[in-house]
């Protein structure tokens, strides 16, 4: 049975913006993003910090968006 990829974007057009956010977050955290795209040599702490930081920023953006609707 084929395994589904849970990393599919709901809005594929957001890929470039998310990549840019990842680069900015890595720079702020002092994490070097591998140029070849292979994350296997990164520590779990580094990848977890990067993902957590991006999630935090996305939640902040959503909260600001929702606040603007009120």
N, CA, C and O atoms as a printed pandas DataFrame, in Angstrom:
     atom_number atom_name residue_name chain_id  residue_number  x_coord  y_coord  z_coord
0              1         N          UNK        A               1    0.844   -1.173    0.000
1              2        CA          UNK        A               1    0.000    0.000    0.000
2              3         C          UNK        A               1    0.891    1.238    0.000
3              4         O          UNK        A               1    1.762    1.353    0.862
4              5         N          UNK        A               2    0.703    2.181   -0.948
5              6        CA          UNK        A               2    1.542    3.368   -1.014
6              7         C          UNK        A               2    1.311    4.274    0.189
7              8         O          UNK        A               2    0.193    4.433    0.679
8              9         N          UNK        A               3    2.399    4.851    0.636
9             10        CA          UNK        A               3    2.330    5.748    1.782
10            11         C          UNK        A               3    2.046    7.156    1.271
11            12         O          UNK        A               3    2.690    7.621    0.331
12            13         N          UNK        A               4    1.074    7.840    1.895
13            14        CA          UNK        A               4    0.766    9.191    1.451
14            15         C          UNK        A               4    1.739   10.173    2.082
15            16         O          UNK        A               4    2.213    9.963    3.198
16            17         N          UNK        A               5    2.028   11.227    1.373
17            18        CA          UNK        A               5    2.935   12.262    1.844
18            19         C          UNK        A               5    2.115   13.334    2.540
19            20         O          UNK        A               5    1.264   13.969    1.916
20            21         N          UNK        A               6    2.359   13.539    3.811
21            22        CA          UNK        A               6    1.596   14.523    4.565
22            23         C          UNK        A               6    2.149   15.929    4.376
23            24         O          UNK        A               6    1.637   16.874    4.976
24            25         N          UNK        A               7    3.187   16.086    3.553
25            26        CA          UNK        A               7    3.779   17.393    3.334
26            27         C          UNK        A               7    3.224   18.111    2.116
27            28         O          UNK        A               7    3.796   19.110    1.680
28            29         N          UNK        A               8    2.131   17.628    1.564
29            30        CA          UNK        A               8    1.518   18.304    0.429
30            31         C          UNK        A               8    0.901   19.610    0.896
31            32         O          UNK        A               8    0.217   19.653    1.919
32            33         N          UNK        A               9    1.144   20.671    0.144
33            34        CA          UNK        A               9    0.599   21.972    0.505
34            35         C          UNK        A               9   -0.856   22.066    0.093
35            36         O          UNK        A               9   -1.241   21.598   -0.979
36            37         N          UNK        A              10   -1.658   22.669    0.945
37            38        CA          UNK        A              10   -3.057   22.915    0.605
38            39         C          UNK        A              10   -3.119   23.968   -0.501
39            40         O          UNK        A              10   -3.955   23.890   -1.402
40            41         N          UNK        A              11   -2.226   24.951   -0.420
41            42        CA          UNK        A              11   -2.134   26.006   -1.434
42            43         C          UNK        A              11   -0.731   25.925   -2.049
43            44         O          UNK        A              11    0.202   26.538   -1.531
44            45         N          UNK        A              12   -0.574   25.178   -3.146
45            46        CA          UNK        A              12    0.757   24.987   -3.726
46            47         C          UNK        A              12    1.466   26.296   -4.088
47            48         O          UNK        A              12    2.696   26.339   -4.111
48            49         N          UNK        A              13    0.718   27.353   -4.368
49            50        CA          UNK        A              13    1.314   28.630   -4.715
50            51         C          UNK        A              13    2.063   29.252   -3.537
51            52         O          UNK        A              13    2.823   30.202   -3.729
52            53         N          UNK        A              14    1.865   28.740   -2.332
53            54        CA          UNK        A              14    2.525   29.263   -1.135
54            55         C          UNK        A              14    3.933   28.688   -0.961
55            56         O          UNK        A              14    4.648   29.086   -0.042
56            57         N          UNK        A              15    4.333   27.772   -1.819
57            58        CA          UNK        A              15    5.629   27.096   -1.669
58            59         C          UNK        A              15    6.796   28.080   -1.584
59            60         O          UNK        A              15    7.650   27.945   -0.709
60            61         N          UNK        A              16    6.844   29.061   -2.473
61            62        CA          UNK        A              16    7.954   30.021   -2.482
62            63         C          UNK        A              16    7.968   30.852   -1.203
63            64         O          UNK        A              16    9.034   31.099   -0.638
64            65         N          UNK        A              17    6.808   31.282   -0.746
65            66        CA          UNK        A              17    6.732   32.081    0.478
66            67         C          UNK        A              17    7.172   31.265    1.689
67            68         O          UNK        A              17    7.855   31.787    2.570
68            69         N          UNK        A              18    6.790   30.002    1.741
69            70        CA          UNK        A              18    7.201   29.143    2.851
70            71         C          UNK        A              18    8.700   28.878    2.812
71            72         O          UNK        A              18    9.346   28.814    3.857
72            73         N          UNK        A              19    9.251   28.725    1.624
73            74        CA          UNK        A              19   10.694   28.524    1.490
74            75         C          UNK        A              19   11.445   29.758    1.969
75            76         O          UNK        A              19   12.466   29.649    2.647
76            77         N          UNK        A              20   10.935   30.932    1.612
77            78        CA          UNK        A              20   11.552   32.180    2.060
78            79         C          UNK        A              20   11.466   32.303    3.577
79            80         O          UNK        A              20   12.427   32.712    4.229
80            81         N          UNK        A              21   10.306   31.944    4.137
81            82        CA          UNK        A              21   10.135   31.989    5.587
82            83         C          UNK        A              21   11.119   31.034    6.268
83            84         O          UNK        A              21   11.686   31.358    7.311
84            85         N          UNK        A              22   11.315   29.860    5.671
85            86        CA          UNK        A              22   12.254   28.887    6.228
86            87         C          UNK        A              22   13.670   29.456    6.258
87            88         O          UNK        A              22   14.385   29.305    7.249
88            89         N          UNK        A              23   14.069   30.107    5.175
89            90        CA          UNK        A              23   15.408   30.696    5.108
90            91         C          UNK        A              23   15.583   31.799    6.146
91            92         O          UNK        A              23   16.622   31.881    6.802
92            93         N          UNK        A              24   14.562   32.650    6.293
93            94        CA          UNK        A              24   14.626   33.733    7.276
94            95         C          UNK        A              24   14.680   33.168    8.692
95            96         O          UNK        A              24   15.452   33.645    9.525
96            97         N          UNK        A              25   13.868   32.161    8.962
97            98        CA          UNK        A              25   13.846   31.557   10.287
98            99         C          UNK        A              25   15.189   30.904   10.601
99           100         O          UNK        A              25   15.702   31.038   11.712
100          101         N          UNK        A              26   15.749   30.209    9.640
101          102        CA          UNK        A              26   17.045   29.564    9.851
102          103         C          UNK        A              26   18.121   30.601   10.147
103          104         O          UNK        A              26   18.974   30.392   11.010
104          105         N          UNK        A              27   18.078   31.708    9.436
105          106        CA          UNK        A              27   19.055   32.762    9.659
106          107         C          UNK        A              27   18.897   33.338   11.071
107          108         O          UNK        A              27   19.889   33.557   11.765
108          109         N          UNK        A              28   17.659   33.582   11.494
109          110        CA          UNK        A              28   17.411   34.125   12.830
110          111         C          UNK        A              28   17.864   33.155   13.921
111          112         O          UNK        A              28   18.328   33.575   14.982
112          113         N          UNK        A              29   17.726   31.856   13.652
113          114        CA          UNK        A              29   18.100   30.844   14.638
114          115         C          UNK        A              29   19.564   30.433   14.543
115          116         O          UNK        A              29   20.063   29.704   15.400
116          117         N          UNK        A              30   20.250   30.897   13.507
117          118        CA          UNK        A              30   21.651   30.527   13.315
118          119         C          UNK        A              30   21.835   29.102   12.826
119          120         O          UNK        A              30   22.836   28.457   13.135
120          121         N          UNK        A              31   20.863   28.611   12.058
121          122        CA          UNK        A              31   20.897   27.250   11.522
122          123         C          UNK        A              31   21.244   27.323   10.041
123          124         O          UNK        A              31   20.679   28.130    9.302
124          125         N          UNK        A              32   22.169   26.483    9.614
125          126        CA          UNK        A              32   22.578   26.435    8.205
126          127         C          UNK        A              32   21.684   25.452    7.454
127          128         O          UNK        A              32   21.672   24.262    7.767
128          129         N          UNK        A              33   20.936   25.944    6.464
129          130        CA          UNK        A              33   20.091   25.092    5.625
130          131         C          UNK        A              33   20.986   24.421    4.581
131          132         O          UNK        A              33   21.762   25.106    3.916
132          133         N          UNK        A              34   20.895   23.095    4.423
133          134        CA          UNK        A              34   21.728   22.416    3.424
134          135         C          UNK        A              34   21.355   22.852    2.003
135          136         O          UNK        A              34   20.180   22.863    1.637
136          137         N          UNK        A              35   22.351   23.204    1.224
137          138        CA          UNK        A              35   22.126   23.678   -0.143
138          139         C          UNK        A              35   21.552   22.579   -1.045
139          140         O          UNK        A              35   20.828   22.868   -1.997
140          141         N          UNK        A              36   21.875   21.332   -0.745
141          142        CA          UNK        A              36   21.389   20.232   -1.587
142          143         C          UNK        A              36   19.986   19.757   -1.196
143          144         O          UNK        A              36   19.429   18.871   -1.844
144          145         N          UNK        A              37   19.416   20.344   -0.139
145          146        CA          UNK        A              37   18.065   19.985    0.278
146          147         C          UNK        A              37   17.981   18.732    1.131
147          148         O          UNK        A              37   16.888   18.328    1.527
148          149         N          UNK        A              38   19.118   18.112    1.420
149          150        CA          UNK        A              38   19.130   16.899    2.239
150          151         C          UNK        A              38   19.305   17.284    3.704
151          152         O          UNK        A              38   20.343   17.820    4.092
152          153         N          UNK        A              39   18.283   17.006    4.517
153          154        CA          UNK        A              39   18.284   17.412    5.923
154          155         C          UNK        A              39   18.777   16.303    6.845
155          156         O          UNK        A              39   18.759   16.466    8.065
156          157         N          UNK        A              40   19.217   15.179    6.284
157          158        CA          UNK        A              40   19.628   14.034    7.079
158          159         C          UNK        A              40   20.834   14.268    7.964
159          160         O          UNK        A              40   21.030   13.546    8.942
160          161         N          UNK        A              41   21.652   15.269    7.637
161          162        CA          UNK        A              41   22.820   15.556    8.456
162          163         C          UNK        A              41   22.553   16.594    9.538
163          164         O          UNK        A              41   23.445   16.930   10.317
164          165         N          UNK        A              42   21.335   17.098    9.587
165          166        CA          UNK        A              42   20.969   18.066   10.619
166          167         C          UNK        A              42   20.492   17.316   11.860
167          168         O          UNK        A              42   19.983   16.199   11.761
168          169         N          UNK        A              43   20.659   17.930   13.013
169          170        CA          UNK        A              43   20.196   17.301   14.242
170          171         C          UNK        A              43   18.684   17.460   14.373
171          172         O          UNK        A              43   18.081   18.341   13.761
172          173         N          UNK        A              44   18.093   16.598   15.176
173          174        CA          UNK        A              44   16.662   16.701   15.445
174          175         C          UNK        A              44   16.338   18.025   16.116
175          176         O          UNK        A              44   15.277   18.603   15.882
176          177         N          UNK        A              45   17.241   18.498   16.942
177          178        CA          UNK        A              45   17.038   19.789   17.617
178          179         C          UNK        A              45   16.970   20.925   16.596
179          180         O          UNK        A              45   16.129   21.817   16.710
180          181         N          UNK        A              46   17.852   20.890   15.601
181          182        CA          UNK        A              46   17.864   21.951   14.591
182          183         C          UNK        A              46   16.583   21.942   13.756
183          184         O          UNK        A              46   15.948   22.980   13.572
184          185         N          UNK        A              47   16.209   20.768   13.255
185          186        CA          UNK        A              47   15.016   20.698   12.416
186          187         C          UNK        A              47   13.762   20.977   13.227
187          188         O          UNK        A              47   12.829   21.608   12.730
188          189         N          UNK        A              48   13.733   20.516   14.464
189          190        CA          UNK        A              48   12.588   20.777   15.330
190          191         C          UNK        A              48   12.462   22.249   15.671
191          192         O          UNK        A              48   11.359   22.797   15.688
192          193         N          UNK        A              49   13.586   22.888   15.942
193          194        CA          UNK        A              49   13.576   24.324   16.234
194          195         C          UNK        A              49   13.092   25.111   15.032
195          196         O          UNK        A              49   12.308   26.051   15.168
196          197         N          UNK        A              50   13.553   24.733   13.878
197          198        CA          UNK        A              50   13.168   25.425   12.652
198          199         C          UNK        A              50   11.665   25.258   12.391
199          200         O          UNK        A              50   10.970   26.235   12.110
200          201         N          UNK        A              51   11.175   24.039   12.484
201          202        CA          UNK        A              51    9.749   23.792   12.272
202          203         C          UNK        A              51    8.882   24.477   13.313
203          204         O          UNK        A              51    7.832   25.030   12.987
204          205         N          UNK        A              52    9.318   24.443   14.558
205          206        CA          UNK        A              52    8.563   25.101   15.629
206          207         C          UNK        A              52    8.522   26.601   15.447
207          208         O          UNK        A              52    7.486   27.228   15.667
208          209         N          UNK        A              53    9.629   27.177   15.052
209          210        CA          UNK        A              53    9.700   28.621   14.835
210          211         C          UNK        A              53    8.795   29.033   13.679
211          212         O          UNK        A              53    8.092   30.040   13.760
212          213         N          UNK        A              54    8.816   28.254   12.610
213          214        CA          UNK        A              54    7.950   28.558   11.467
214          215         C          UNK        A              54    6.476   28.448   11.860
215          216         O          UNK        A              54    5.665   29.282   11.460
216          217         N          UNK        A              55    6.131   27.431   12.634
217          218        CA          UNK        A              55    4.753   27.269   13.082
218          219         C          UNK        A              55    4.331   28.449   13.933
219          220         O          UNK        A              55    3.224   28.965   13.779
220          221         N          UNK        A              56    5.203   28.880   14.830
221          222        CA          UNK        A              56    4.903   30.034   15.685
222          223         C          UNK        A              56    4.626   31.269   14.829
223          224         O          UNK        A              56    3.675   32.004   15.091
224          225         N          UNK        A              57    5.448   31.499   13.814
225          226        CA          UNK        A              57    5.249   32.662   12.949
226          227         C          UNK        A              57    3.971   32.550   12.130
227          228         O          UNK        A              57    3.274   33.545   11.933
228          229         N          UNK        A              58    3.658   31.352   11.651
229          230        CA          UNK        A              58    2.421   31.169   10.889
230          231         C          UNK        A              58    1.192   31.411   11.753
231          232         O          UNK        A              58    0.209   31.989   11.289
232          233         N          UNK        A              59    1.243   30.972   13.006
233          234        CA          UNK        A              59    0.126   31.215   13.927
234          235         C          UNK        A              59   -0.013   32.708   14.192
235          236         O          UNK        A              59   -1.129   33.228   14.225
236          237         N          UNK        A              60    1.102   33.401   14.380
237          238        CA          UNK        A              60    1.051   34.846   14.592
238          239         C          UNK        A              60    0.420   35.545   13.391
239          240         O          UNK        A              60   -0.394   36.454   13.553
240          241         N          UNK        A              61    0.799   35.118   12.186
241          242        CA          UNK        A              61    0.237   35.713   10.977
242          243         C          UNK        A              61   -1.267   35.463   10.896
243          244         O          UNK        A              61   -2.024   36.360   10.525
244          245         N          UNK        A              62   -1.701   34.268   11.235
245          246        CA          UNK        A              62   -3.128   33.937   11.202
246          247         C          UNK        A              62   -3.889   34.755   12.242
247          248         O          UNK        A              62   -4.984   35.245   11.965
248          249         N          UNK        A              63   -3.318   34.904   13.430
249          250        CA          UNK        A              63   -3.970   35.698   14.474
250          251         C          UNK        A              63   -4.120   37.146   14.038
251          252         O          UNK        A              63   -5.164   37.756   14.270
252          253         N          UNK        A              64   -3.094   37.701   13.410
253          254        CA          UNK        A              64   -3.155   39.079   12.936
254          255         C          UNK        A              64   -4.214   39.217   11.838
255          256         O          UNK        A              64   -4.934   40.214   11.779
256          257         N          UNK        A              65   -4.298   38.214   10.978
257          258        CA          UNK        A              65   -5.285   38.226    9.917
258          259         C          UNK        A              65   -6.699   38.181   10.487
259          260         O          UNK        A              65   -7.584   38.911   10.040
260          261         N          UNK        A              66   -6.897   37.320   11.471
261          262        CA          UNK        A              66   -8.207   37.212   12.103
262          263         C          UNK        A              66   -8.574   38.485   12.864
263          264         O          UNK        A              66   -9.729   38.911   12.862
264          265         N          UNK        A              67   -7.592   39.075   13.504
265          266        CA          UNK        A              67   -7.841   40.318   14.240
266          267         C          UNK        A              67   -8.274   41.419   13.301
267          268         O          UNK        A              67   -9.110   42.248   13.660
268          269         N          UNK        A              68   -7.718   41.439   12.102
269          270        CA          UNK        A              68   -8.071   42.456   11.110
270          271         C          UNK        A              68   -9.488   42.329   10.590
271          272         O          UNK        A              68  -10.029   43.290   10.044
272          273         N          UNK        A              69  -10.098   41.177   10.744
273          274        CA          UNK        A              69  -11.462   40.941   10.267
274          275         C          UNK        A              69  -12.522   41.445   11.238
275          276         O          UNK        A              69  -13.688   41.600   10.875
276          277         N          UNK        A              70  -12.110   41.696   12.465
277          278        CA          UNK        A              70  -13.096   42.095   13.490
278          279         C          UNK        A              70  -13.457   43.556   13.380
279          280         O          UNK        A              70  -14.269   44.052   14.162
